[in-house]
Amino acid sequence: MSEDRIKEAFANKTWNEIKTNDSWAIFKIMAEFVEGFEKLSKIGPCVSVFGSARTKPEHPYYQMAEEIAYQLTTKGYGVISGGGPGIMEAANKGARRGNGKSVGLNIVLPFEQGSNPYIDSDKLITFDYFFVRKVMFVKYSQGFIALPGGFGTLDELFEAITLIQTYKIARFPIVCVGRKYWSGLIEWVKNTLLEEKNISPEDLDLLKVVDTPQAAVEEIEQFYAQYMLRPNF
């Protein structure tokens, strides 16, 4: 259901009332789910690449993200990013360089987030709701690769880990790139969460940490050498 159709259905309400009233907001949420499902349901196997929107093109992490995405396309994967600048742009740029599918799940923000120019025109979706966007990342990705980022990257990373840990979704590979960046977090998880018995030892196996684009892509490939890849269509 598009915004125009929602407007027609509720012509006696202003669009601002529909968007801001809790009862009517469900229709906007439904519209975002429908658009996401319709556009992404036949994209084929893809890997999501996460990271900071603030990373500049000259930064090594930007260049690593571009190379990771390029290498993924040579293995037959499409690439999904958050659609914005920084690491997200680098991922879409690498996918474009490899002539692979380049998907962008953009989010409306009051700052720093506009869609980058390397997304396939028919594979750009812009969301108002973070939670709808995260459903699309999880539902239509065969793996997550996280480069250094901020709270948003951590949110997406731990969302995936939690869903796998609790058996809400099937297991897929999750890879963090940059040992120096992630080592403090990993040590805290081991020394605090595990020590307090708030997670199980096997939960640590849900996450891999590597240092190079080649190693990141190899983790995805090795996982699906053991488990049959199930395309999402």
N, C-alpha and C positions, 0 to 999 in steps of 0.2 A: 504494500500500500504506500503510494507516494505522498509527499506533503500536499500536493495539489488535490489528491483524492480525499485526504483527511479534511482539508479545508472545505471541499464541497459537501462532505458528509456532515460537517458541523458548521454550516454557513451562518447560523445564528450566534456563533461564538467568534470572538476575534482570535487570530492566530496566537497572539501573546497569551490570551487566557488558556488556550489549549496547551501551550508549552509550559506555562508556569503553574497551572492547577494540577495538584497531584493526581486527581482522578482522570483528567484528560491526558496527562503525560504518557499514560500507557499506550496510547495510539501512536505517539511519536516513537516510543521505544519499539513497538511492534514494527513500524515502518523501517527502522534501522536494521532490525533482525531480518526482515524480509529481503531488503536490498542486499544485505551481506550474504545471505544464503543463496540468493539467485545469482549473484555475480561470482561467488567463490566456489560454488558446488561442483564445477567442472574444470578447475584450473589444473588438476593433476598434482603429482607430488611436489611439495614445496618445503623449504626450510626458512624459518623466520630468523632474521638477524636484528638484534637489538643493540642499543647503545645511546650515548648522549647526543642530544640535538645540538650541543654547543661545540662539538669537536670540529676543528677547522680542517680544510682540505690538505694543508701542509703537515698535519699531525700524523705520526706513524700509525696511530690507531685507525684513522680514516683510511689510510692506504691499505692497512691490513683488512679492513672491512670490505673494501672494494675487491681486493684479491680473493678473499673468501667467497664472496658472491660470484665472482667470475669462475672460480674453480668449481663451485656447486653447479653452475650451468653446464660445465663440461661433463659432469656426471649425470646429467639429465634432470636436475632439480630446477624448479623455479625458485624465486626468492621473494619473500614477503618482508616488508619493513613497515615501520610506523608512519611512513609517507612524508616525513618532514626533512629538515636539514641535518647536518652532522653525519653521524654514523649511519643514519637511515638513508640519507642521500647517497653515501658511499656504497651501501648495499645495492640500491637500485641502479647506480651507475655501473657497478661491476656486472650486474645481471644484464644490463643493456649491452655492455661490451661483449658479453658472451652470447648475445642473441637469445637469451633465455627469457622466460616469463618474469616480468617485473611488476610486483603487486605492491600497492601502497594503501595502508589503512590509516588514513589521516584522522586527526582529532582537532576539533575547534577549541582553540585556547586564546586567551586575551593577549598572549605574547608568544614570540619565538616560533610559532608553528604555522608554516605555510607548506603546501605540497611541493616536492622537488620535481625538477623537469625530466627525470629519468624513469618515471613510472609509465607503464603502458596505459594509453588513454582509456581503454576499456576495463582497466583493473585498478582504478583509483576510487576509493570509497571514503567519504568524510563523515565522521561520527560526532555526535554531541556527547554521547555517553561512553565513558571509559569502560564500563563493565560489558557493554555490548561489543565493543572493539576487542576486548580481551577474549571473549567467547570466540570470535572469529579467528584470532591468532591460534588459539588452542585447537579448535575444530579442524582447521584447514592447514595445519603444519605437521610435517613428519619429523621435525626436529627444531630445537632452539639453539642458536649460537649467540651468546651475550658478550659483547665487548664492553669496555669500561663506560659506565653511565651513572646517573643519579638515582633519585627515588623512583622514577618511572621504570627504569631498567630493573631495579630491585623488585619492584612490585610485580612486573611481568615474570621475572625469574622465579620468585617464590610462589606465585600463583601456579605455575606449571609444576613445580616440585610438589606442592601441596596436593594438587589434583591427582598426580601419579601416586604419591605416598598413600593417599586415602582410597585408591582404586576407583576414583570417579572417572578416570580416563585410562586408556591403555598406555603402557610405558613407551616413551620415545626418547631419543638421546637429547641431553642438555649439556652444552659445552660452554665454558667460560674461557675467554681468550685474554691472556695477560696475567701470568702468575704474580708478578709484583703488585698489580692492582688488586687482585682477588685474594691474595694469601692471608691478609689480616682477617677477612670475613670467614674464610675457610677454617682458620685456626680457632676463631671464636666459636664457630659451630661445633668444632671437635671438643674444645676445652670447656665450653659452657653448656651448650644444648645437650651434647652427648654425655658429658660428665654428670649433669643433673638428671639424666635419663628422660629427657623430654623428647628425644628422638631415639631410634634404634640404630645400632651400628650399620646395618644394611642400608639405611637411608642415605648414608654418605656415598653410596655407589650410584645414586641417582644423578650425580653431578660430576663432570670431568673438567679438569683445568689444563689448558695447553698454552703454548707460547707462539705458535706459528699458524698461518693460514692453512698450510698443508696438514698439520696435525689436527686442526679443527675439522676439516673436511674428511680426514681419515676416520675420525671418531664416528661421523655420520655413516660412512661407508661400512665400517666394521660392524656397527650395530645392525645394519640391514643385510649384512652377509650372514648373520645368525637368524634374523627374523624376516619373514617375507614382508616386503614393502606393500602396504595396502593403500593404493591411491584413493583419494577422497571423492570419487565419483562413481 
